[in-house]
Amino acid sequence: MNHAFHELVVGGVLVAPIVSYAVSALVLVLLLRPVLHLIGFSNYFSRPPVAELSLYVVVFGLLTLIY
């Protein structure tokens, strides 16, 4: 399977695709945080920041896998 990696051009500087995936994952996790707060996400884990970091890693991995 061949993927065509498209670089993002910002002000004439090429940005690697993994950077755009990382930023997209960060935006998605930041958008999910209020929803997770409403359902009591932090109550299910002993270390909520580690759980949120793990969620970021999962979202980042899914973005890189899909695209």
N, CA, C and O atoms as a CHARMM CRD file, in Angstrom:
* protein
*
  268
    1    1 MET  N      0.84400  -1.16500   0.00000 PROA 1      0.00000
    2    1 MET  CA     0.00000   0.00000   0.00000 PROA 1      0.00000
    3    1 MET  C      0.89600   1.23500   0.00000 PROA 1      0.00000
    4    1 MET  O      1.74300   1.39500   0.87900 PROA 1      0.00000
    5    2 ASN  N      0.71000   2.07800  -0.95600 PROA 2      0.00000
    6    2 ASN  CA     1.49100   3.30800  -1.05400 PROA 2      0.00000
    7    2 ASN  C      0.67800   4.47900  -0.53900 PROA 2      0.00000
    8    2 ASN  O     -0.46300   4.70200  -0.94400 PROA 2      0.00000
    9    3 HSD  N      1.28700   5.20700   0.35100 PROA 3      0.00000
   10    3 HSD  CA     0.66700   6.44000   0.85300 PROA 3      0.00000
   11    3 HSD  C      1.44200   7.61000   0.27900 PROA 3      0.00000
   12    3 HSD  O      2.67300   7.61700   0.27100 PROA 3      0.00000
   13    4 ALA  N      0.71400   8.58300  -0.19300 PROA 4      0.00000
   14    4 ALA  CA     1.35300   9.80700  -0.65300 PROA 4      0.00000
   15    4 ALA  C      1.37200  10.78400   0.51800 PROA 4      0.00000
   16    4 ALA  O      0.34700  11.37800   0.85200 PROA 4      0.00000
   17    5 PHE  N      2.53100  10.94800   1.13700 PROA 5      0.00000
   18    5 PHE  CA     2.64500  11.86200   2.26100 PROA 5      0.00000
   19    5 PHE  C      2.72300  13.28100   1.72100 PROA 5      0.00000
   20    5 PHE  O      3.64300  13.63300   0.98200 PROA 5      0.00000
   21    6 HSD  N      1.76400  14.06900   2.09300 PROA 6      0.00000
   22    6 HSD  CA     1.71100  15.44800   1.63900 PROA 6      0.00000
   23    6 HSD  C      2.24300  16.35000   2.73200 PROA 6      0.00000
   24    6 HSD  O      1.72200  16.36800   3.84700 PROA 6      0.00000
   25    7 GLU  N      3.27100  17.08800   2.41200 PROA 7      0.00000
   26    7 GLU  CA     3.83100  18.01800   3.38100 PROA 7      0.00000
   27    7 GLU  C      2.95800  19.26100   3.45200 PROA 7      0.00000
   28    7 GLU  O      2.34900  19.67300   2.46500 PROA 7      0.00000
   29    8 LEU  N      2.91200  19.83000   4.60500 PROA 8      0.00000
   30    8 LEU  CA     2.20300  21.07600   4.82700 PROA 8      0.00000
   31    8 LEU  C      3.20600  22.20800   4.65900 PROA 8      0.00000
   32    8 LEU  O      4.30500  22.15300   5.21100 PROA 8      0.00000
   33    9 VAL  N      2.83700  23.22400   3.90500 PROA 9      0.00000
   34    9 VAL  CA     3.72700  24.35500   3.67400 PROA 9      0.00000
   35    9 VAL  C      3.20600  25.54400   4.48400 PROA 9      0.00000
   36    9 VAL  O      2.09200  26.02300   4.26800 PROA 9      0.00000
   37   10 VAL  N      4.03200  26.00400   5.41400 PROA 10     0.00000
   38   10 VAL  CA     3.67100  27.14000   6.26500 PROA 10     0.00000
   39   10 VAL  C      4.72200  28.21400   6.06300 PROA 10     0.00000
   40   10 VAL  O      5.85700  28.07100   6.51800 PROA 10     0.00000
   41   11 GLY  N      4.35900  29.26400   5.39600 PROA 11     0.00000
   42   11 GLY  CA     5.28900  30.36900   5.16500 PROA 11     0.00000
   43   11 GLY  C      6.51500  29.96300   4.37100 PROA 11     0.00000
   44   11 GLY  O      7.60500  30.48600   4.60600 PROA 11     0.00000
   45   12 GLY  N      6.35600  29.04700   3.44500 PROA 12     0.00000
   46   12 GLY  CA     7.46700  28.60400   2.62300 PROA 12     0.00000
   47   12 GLY  C      8.32600  27.52600   3.27500 PROA 12     0.00000
   48   12 GLY  O      9.33200  27.10500   2.70300 PROA 12     0.00000
   49   13 VAL  N      7.94000  27.07800   4.46400 PROA 13     0.00000
   50   13 VAL  CA     8.68400  26.04100   5.17800 PROA 13     0.00000
   51   13 VAL  C      7.87000  24.75300   5.12900 PROA 13     0.00000
   52   13 VAL  O      6.68500  24.74700   5.46300 PROA 13     0.00000
   53   14 LEU  N      8.50900  23.66600   4.71400 PROA 14     0.00000
   54   14 LEU  CA     7.82300  22.38800   4.66800 PROA 14     0.00000
   55   14 LEU  C      7.75500  21.79000   6.06900 PROA 14     0.00000
   56   14 LEU  O      8.75900  21.71300   6.77700 PROA 14     0.00000
   57   15 VAL  N      6.56700  21.37300   6.45100 PROA 15     0.00000
   58   15 VAL  CA     6.35200  20.75600   7.75800 PROA 15     0.00000
   59   15 VAL  C      6.05100  19.28100   7.51300 PROA 15     0.00000
   60   15 VAL  O      5.20200  18.94200   6.68800 PROA 15     0.00000
   61   16 ALA  N      6.74100  18.42300   8.22300 PROA 16     0.00000
   62   16 ALA  CA     6.55800  16.98000   8.06000 PROA 16     0.00000
   63   16 ALA  C      5.13300  16.57100   8.40300 PROA 16     0.00000
   64   16 ALA  O      4.49800  17.19800   9.25100 PROA 16     0.00000
   65   17 PRO  N      4.62200  15.52800   7.75800 PROA 17     0.00000
   66   17 PRO  CA     3.24700  15.09400   8.03300 PROA 17     0.00000
   67   17 PRO  C      3.02200  14.69100   9.49200 PROA 17     0.00000
   68   17 PRO  O      1.92600  14.87800  10.02000 PROA 17     0.00000
   69   18 ILE  N      4.03300  14.14800  10.13700 PROA 18     0.00000
   70   18 ILE  CA     3.84800  13.71000  11.52500 PROA 18     0.00000
   71   18 ILE  C      3.57700  14.89000  12.45600 PROA 18     0.00000
   72   18 ILE  O      2.91000  14.73100  13.47900 PROA 18     0.00000
   73   19 VAL  N      4.08100  16.05600  12.11600 PROA 19     0.00000
   74   19 VAL  CA     3.81000  17.24900  12.92800 PROA 19     0.00000
   75   19 VAL  C      2.34400  17.64900  12.79000 PROA 19     0.00000
   76   19 VAL  O      1.70700  18.02000  13.77600 PROA 19     0.00000
   77   20 SER  N      1.81400  17.57700  11.59200 PROA 20     0.00000
   78   20 SER  CA     0.39900  17.91300  11.41200 PROA 20     0.00000
   79   20 SER  C     -0.49400  16.88000  12.09100 PROA 20     0.00000
   80   20 SER  O     -1.56100  17.23100  12.59600 PROA 20     0.00000
   81   21 TYR  N     -0.07800  15.59900  12.11600 PROA 21     0.00000
   82   21 TYR  CA    -0.83200  14.58300  12.84400 PROA 21     0.00000
   83   21 TYR  C     -0.80700  14.85500  14.34800 PROA 21     0.00000
   84   21 TYR  O     -1.81800  14.69400  15.03000 PROA 21     0.00000
   85   22 ALA  N      0.34500  15.26400  14.85400 PROA 22     0.00000
   86   22 ALA  CA     0.47500  15.54700  16.28200 PROA 22     0.00000
   87   22 ALA  C     -0.40400  16.73200  16.68700 PROA 22     0.00000
   88   22 ALA  O     -1.05800  16.70100  17.72900 PROA 22     0.00000
   89   23 VAL  N     -0.41100  17.75900  15.86700 PROA 23     0.00000
   90   23 VAL  CA    -1.24500  18.93500  16.16300 PROA 23     0.00000
   91   23 VAL  C     -2.72600  18.57800  16.05800 PROA 23     0.00000
   92   23 VAL  O     -3.53100  19.01900  16.87800 PROA 23     0.00000
   93   24 SER  N     -3.08200  17.78600  15.05900 PROA 24     0.00000
   94   24 SER  CA    -4.48000  17.35800  14.91500 PROA 24     0.00000
   95   24 SER  C     -4.92300  16.51500  16.10100 PROA 24     0.00000
   96   24 SER  O     -6.04300  16.66700  16.59000 PROA 24     0.00000
   97   25 ALA  N     -4.05000  15.62800  16.56300 PROA 25     0.00000
   98   25 ALA  CA    -4.38400  14.80000  17.72700 PROA 25     0.00000
   99   25 ALA  C     -4.55000  15.67100  18.96900 PROA 25     0.00000
  100   25 ALA  O     -5.44200  15.43200  19.78200 PROA 25     0.00000
  101   26 LEU  N     -3.69800  16.67400  19.11300 PROA 26     0.00000
  102   26 LEU  CA    -3.81800  17.57900  20.25700 PROA 26     0.00000
  103   26 LEU  C     -5.13600  18.33500  20.22400 PROA 26     0.00000
  104   26 LEU  O     -5.79500  18.48300  21.25300 PROA 26     0.00000
  105   27 VAL  N     -5.51900  18.80700  19.06100 PROA 27     0.00000
  106   27 VAL  CA    -6.78700  19.53000  18.92800 PROA 27     0.00000
  107   27 VAL  C     -7.96300  18.61000  19.25300 PROA 27     0.00000
  108   27 VAL  O     -8.89100  19.01500  19.95200 PROA 27     0.00000
  109   28 LEU  N     -7.92800  17.37700  18.75100 PROA 28     0.00000
  110   28 LEU  CA    -9.01500  16.43900  19.03100 PROA 28     0.00000
  111   28 LEU  C     -9.11500  16.11500  20.52000 PROA 28     0.00000
  112   28 LEU  O    -10.21700  16.05000  21.06500 PROA 28     0.00000
  113   29 VAL  N     -7.99300  15.91600  21.17200 PROA 29     0.00000
  114   29 VAL  CA    -8.01400  15.61600  22.60500 PROA 29     0.00000
  115   29 VAL  C     -8.50000  16.82800  23.39700 PROA 29     0.00000
  116   29 VAL  O     -9.24400  16.67600  24.36600 PROA 29     0.00000
  117   30 LEU  N     -8.09000  18.01500  22.99600 PROA 30     0.00000
  118   30 LEU  CA    -8.56900  19.22600  23.68900 PROA 30     0.00000
  119   30 LEU  C    -10.06900  19.41800  23.50200 PROA 30     0.00000
  120   30 LEU  O    -10.74300  19.93200  24.39500 PROA 30     0.00000
  121   31 LEU  N    -10.59700  19.01100  22.35000 PROA 31     0.00000
  122   31 LEU  CA   -12.03600  19.09300  22.13300 PROA 31     0.00000
  123   31 LEU  C    -12.78200  18.01500  22.91900 PROA 31     0.00000
  124   31 LEU  O    -13.93900  18.21100  23.29000 PROA 31     0.00000
  125   32 LEU  N    -12.14000  16.89600  23.17100 PROA 32     0.00000
  126   32 LEU  CA   -12.76700  15.81600  23.92700 PROA 32     0.00000
  127   32 LEU  C    -12.76200  16.04700  25.43600 PROA 32     0.00000
  128   32 LEU  O    -13.58000  15.46800  26.15100 PROA 32     0.00000
  129   33 ARG  N    -11.86100  16.87500  25.92200 PROA 33     0.00000
  130   33 ARG  CA   -11.71400  17.06400  27.37000 PROA 33     0.00000
  131   33 ARG  C    -13.00100  17.51800  28.06700 PROA 33     0.00000
  132   33 ARG  O    -13.31300  16.97600  29.12700 PROA 33     0.00000
  133   34 PRO  N    -13.77000  18.48200  27.53400 PROA 34     0.00000
  134   34 PRO  CA   -15.02200  18.85000  28.22700 PROA 34     0.00000
  135   34 PRO  C    -16.02400  17.69700  28.27900 PROA 34     0.00000
  136   34 PRO  O    -16.73300  17.52900  29.27100 PROA 34     0.00000
  137   35 VAL  N    -16.07800  16.90900  27.21400 PROA 35     0.00000
  138   35 VAL  CA   -16.98600  15.76100  27.20300 PROA 35     0.00000
  139   35 VAL  C    -16.53700  14.73000  28.23300 PROA 35     0.00000
  140   35 VAL  O    -17.35700  14.16000  28.95300 PROA 35     0.00000
  141   36 LEU  N    -15.23200  14.49700  28.29700 PROA 36     0.00000
  142   36 LEU  CA   -14.70300  13.54100  29.27100 PROA 36     0.00000
  143   36 LEU  C    -14.93800  14.02400  30.69900 PROA 36     0.00000
  144   36 LEU  O    -15.17800  13.22300  31.60200 PROA 36     0.00000
  145   37 HSD  N    -14.86700  15.32800  30.89300 PROA 37     0.00000
  146   37 HSD  CA   -15.12900  15.89200  32.22000 PROA 37     0.00000
  147   37 HSD  C    -16.59400  15.67800  32.61800 PROA 37     0.00000
  148   37 HSD  O    -16.89100  15.39700  33.77900 PROA 37     0.00000
  149   38 LEU  N    -17.50000  15.81300  31.65300 PROA 38     0.00000
  150   38 LEU  CA   -18.92500  15.62900  31.94400 PROA 38     0.00000
  151   38 LEU  C    -19.26400  14.19100  32.31600 PROA 38     0.00000
  152   38 LEU  O    -20.13400  13.95600  33.15400 PROA 38     0.00000
  153   39 ILE  N    -18.58400  13.22700  31.69900 PROA 39     0.00000
  154   39 ILE  CA   -18.90300  11.82900  31.99500 PROA 39     0.00000
  155   39 ILE  C    -18.10000  11.28100  33.17300 PROA 39     0.00000
  156   39 ILE  O    -18.25800  10.11700  33.54100 PROA 39     0.00000
  157   40 GLY  N    -17.24400  12.10600  33.76200 PROA 40     0.00000
  158   40 GLY  CA   -16.48000  11.68500  34.92400 PROA 40     0.00000
  159   40 GLY  C    -15.29000  10.81100  34.59800 PROA 40     0.00000
  160   40 GLY  O    -15.01000   9.84300  35.30500 PROA 40     0.00000
  161   41 PHE  N    -14.59800  11.14500  33.54300 PROA 41     0.00000
  162   41 PHE  CA   -13.43700  10.37900  33.08100 PROA 41     0.00000
  163   41 PHE  C    -12.37100  10.25100  34.16000 PROA 41     0.00000
  164   41 PHE  O    -11.76200   9.19000  34.30100 PROA 41     0.00000
  165   42 SER  N    -12.14100  11.29700  34.91000 PROA 42     0.00000
  166   42 SER  CA   -11.07400  11.28600  35.91600 PROA 42     0.00000
  167   42 SER  C    -11.40500  10.37600  37.09600 PROA 42     0.00000
  168   42 SER  O    -10.50000   9.97000  37.82600 PROA 42     0.00000
  169   43 ASN  N    -12.66600  10.05200  37.29700 PROA 43     0.00000
  170   43 ASN  CA   -13.05200   9.18000  38.40200 PROA 43     0.00000
  171   43 ASN  C    -12.70100   7.71900  38.15200 PROA 43     0.00000
  172   43 ASN  O    -12.63800   6.92800  39.09300 PROA 43     0.00000
  173   44 TYR  N    -12.47100   7.35200  36.88800 PROA 44     0.00000
  174   44 TYR  CA   -12.19300   5.96100  36.55100 PROA 44     0.00000
  175   44 TYR  C    -10.71800   5.59600  36.68300 PROA 44     0.00000
  176   44 TYR  O    -10.37700   4.41400  36.63800 PROA 44     0.00000
  177   45 PHE  N     -9.84700   6.56900  36.84400 PROA 45     0.00000
  178   45 PHE  CA    -8.41400   6.32900  36.85100 PROA 45     0.00000
  179   45 PHE  C     -7.77900   6.91400  38.10800 PROA 45     0.00000
  180   45 PHE  O     -8.23400   7.92300  38.64700 PROA 45     0.00000
  181   46 SER  N     -6.72300   6.25700  38.55600 PROA 46     0.00000
  182   46 SER  CA    -6.01500   6.78000  39.72700 PROA 46     0.00000
  183   46 SER  C     -5.11500   7.95600  39.35200 PROA 46     0.00000
  184   46 SER  O     -4.84800   8.81900  40.18800 PROA 46     0.00000
  185   47 ARG  N     -4.65000   7.99600  38.11700 PROA 47     0.00000
  186   47 ARG  CA    -3.81200   9.08700  37.61400 PROA 47     0.00000
  187   47 ARG  C     -4.42900   9.64800  36.31900 PROA 47     0.00000
  188   47 ARG  O     -4.04200   9.23700  35.22500 PROA 47     0.00000
  189   48 PRO  N     -5.38600  10.58500  36.44000 PROA 48     0.00000
  190   48 PRO  CA    -6.05600  11.12300  35.25500 PROA 48     0.00000
  191   48 PRO  C     -5.12700  11.76400  34.21900 PROA 48     0.00000
  192   48 PRO  O     -5.38200  11.60400  33.02500 PROA 48     0.00000
  193   49 PRO  N     -4.05600  12.48400  34.61000 PROA 49     0.00000
  194   49 PRO  CA    -3.17500  13.03900  33.57000 PROA 49     0.00000
  195   49 PRO  C     -2.50200  11.96700  32.71900 PROA 49     0.00000
  196   49 PRO  O     -2.29700  12.15700  31.52000 PROA 49     0.00000
  197   50 VAL  N     -2.16100  10.84500  33.33900 PROA 50     0.00000
  198   50 VAL  CA    -1.55700   9.74900  32.57400 PROA 50     0.00000
  199   50 VAL  C     -2.59400   9.14600  31.62300 PROA 50     0.00000
  200   50 VAL  O     -2.25900   8.76300  30.50200 PROA 50     0.00000
  201   51 ALA  N     -3.82900   9.06300  32.05800 PROA 51     0.00000
  202   51 ALA  CA    -4.89600   8.55200  31.20100 PROA 51     0.00000
  203   51 ALA  C     -5.14000   9.48900  30.01900 PROA 51     0.00000
  204   51 ALA  O     -5.37700   9.02600  28.90300 PROA 51     0.00000
  205   52 GLU  N     -5.08400  10.79700  30.25400 PROA 52     0.00000
  206   52 GLU  CA    -5.25600  11.75000  29.15500 PROA 52     0.00000
  207   52 GLU  C     -4.08500  11.68400  28.18300 PROA 52     0.00000
  208   52 GLU  O     -4.27800  11.79200  26.97200 PROA 52     0.00000
  209   53 LEU  N     -2.87700  11.50900  28.69900 PROA 53     0.00000
  210   53 LEU  CA    -1.71300  11.34000  27.82800 PROA 53     0.00000
  211   53 LEU  C     -1.85500  10.07100  26.99800 PROA 53     0.00000
  212   53 LEU  O     -1.51500  10.06100  25.81500 PROA 53     0.00000
  213   54 SER  N     -2.34900   9.01300  27.60600 PROA 54     0.00000
  214   54 SER  CA    -2.56600   7.76800  26.88200 PROA 54     0.00000
  215   54 SER  C     -3.62700   7.94300  25.80300 PROA 54     0.00000
  216   54 SER  O     -3.51000   7.37600  24.71700 PROA 54     0.00000
  217   55 LEU  N     -4.65200   8.71800  26.09600 PROA 55     0.00000
  218   55 LEU  CA    -5.67800   9.00900  25.10200 PROA 55     0.00000
  219   55 LEU  C     -5.08100   9.77800  23.92700 PROA 55     0.00000
  220   55 LEU  O     -5.41500   9.51100  22.77300 PROA 55     0.00000
  221   56 TYR  N     -4.20000  10.73000  24.22100 PROA 56     0.00000
  222   56 TYR  CA    -3.51400  11.46800  23.15900 PROA 56     0.00000
  223   56 TYR  C     -2.69100  10.51800  22.28500 PROA 56     0.00000
  224   56 TYR  O     -2.71800  10.61600  21.05900 PROA 56     0.00000
  225   57 VAL  N     -1.96800   9.60900  22.91700 PROA 57     0.00000
  226   57 VAL  CA    -1.13900   8.66600  22.16300 PROA 57     0.00000
  227   57 VAL  C     -2.00900   7.77400  21.28100 PROA 57     0.00000
  228   57 VAL  O     -1.63800   7.47600  20.14600 PROA 57     0.00000
  229   58 VAL  N     -3.14700   7.35000  21.78800 PROA 58     0.00000
  230   58 VAL  CA    -4.05500   6.51900  21.00100 PROA 58     0.00000
  231   58 VAL  C     -4.61100   7.29200  19.81000 PROA 58     0.00000
  232   58 VAL  O     -4.65200   6.76900  18.69600 PROA 58     0.00000
  233   59 VAL  N     -5.03600   8.52300  20.03300 PROA 59     0.00000
  234   59 VAL  CA    -5.57200   9.34800  18.93900 PROA 59     0.00000
  235   59 VAL  C     -4.48300   9.62400  17.89600 PROA 59     0.00000
  236   59 VAL  O     -4.73600   9.55600  16.69300 PROA 59     0.00000
  237   60 PHE  N     -3.27700   9.93400  18.36700 PROA 60     0.00000
  238   60 PHE  CA    -2.15600  10.17300  17.46000 PROA 60     0.00000
  239   60 PHE  C     -1.84600   8.92400  16.64000 PROA 60     0.00000
  240   60 PHE  O     -1.61700   9.01400  15.43400 PROA 60     0.00000
  241   61 GLY  N     -1.83800   7.77400  17.28200 PROA 61     0.00000
  242   61 GLY  CA    -1.59300   6.52700  16.57200 PROA 61     0.00000
  243   61 GLY  C     -2.66200   6.22400  15.54500 PROA 61     0.00000
  244   61 GLY  O     -2.35800   5.76100  14.44600 PROA 61     0.00000
  245   62 LEU  N     -3.91200   6.48000  15.89300 PROA 62     0.00000
  246   62 LEU  CA    -5.00100   6.23900  14.93600 PROA 62     0.00000
  247   62 LEU  C     -4.90900   7.18300  13.73900 PROA 62     0.00000
  248   62 LEU  O     -5.16800   6.77900  12.60500 PROA 62     0.00000
  249   63 LEU  N     -4.54100   8.43500  13.99100 PROA 63     0.00000
  250   63 LEU  CA    -4.39000   9.37100  12.87600 PROA 63     0.00000
  251   63 LEU  C     -3.27100   8.95400  11.93500 PROA 63     0.00000
  252   63 LEU  O     -3.41900   9.03300  10.71600 PROA 63     0.00000
  253   64 THR  N     -2.15000   8.50900  12.49900 PROA 64     0.00000
  254   64 THR  CA    -1.05300   8.08400  11.64000 PROA 64     0.00000
  255   64 THR  C     -1.38300   6.79100  10.91600 PROA 64     0.00000
  256   64 THR  O     -0.91600   6.57300   9.79800 PROA 64     0.00000
  257   65 LEU  N     -2.17900   5.93100  11.53500 PROA 65     0.00000
  258   65 LEU  CA    -2.56400   4.68800  10.89700 PROA 65     0.00000
  259   65 LEU  C     -3.55600   4.91500   9.76300 PROA 65     0.00000
  260   65 LEU  O     -3.45500   4.29000   8.70600 PROA 65     0.00000
  261   66 ILE  N     -4.51400   5.81000   9.98600 PROA 66     0.00000
  262   66 ILE  CA    -5.54300   6.07700   8.98600 PROA 66     0.00000
  263   66 ILE  C     -4.99500   6.84000   7.79800 PROA 66     0.00000
  264   66 ILE  O     -5.30500   6.51500   6.65100 PROA 66     0.00000
  265   67 TYR  N     -4.18200   7.85200   8.06100 PROA 67     0.00000
  266   67 TYR  CA    -3.67600   8.68100   6.97500 PROA 67     0.00000
  267   67 TYR  C     -2.27200   8.26800   6.69200 PROA 67     0.00000
  268   67 TYR  O     -1.62900   8.83000   5.80600 PROA 67     0.00000
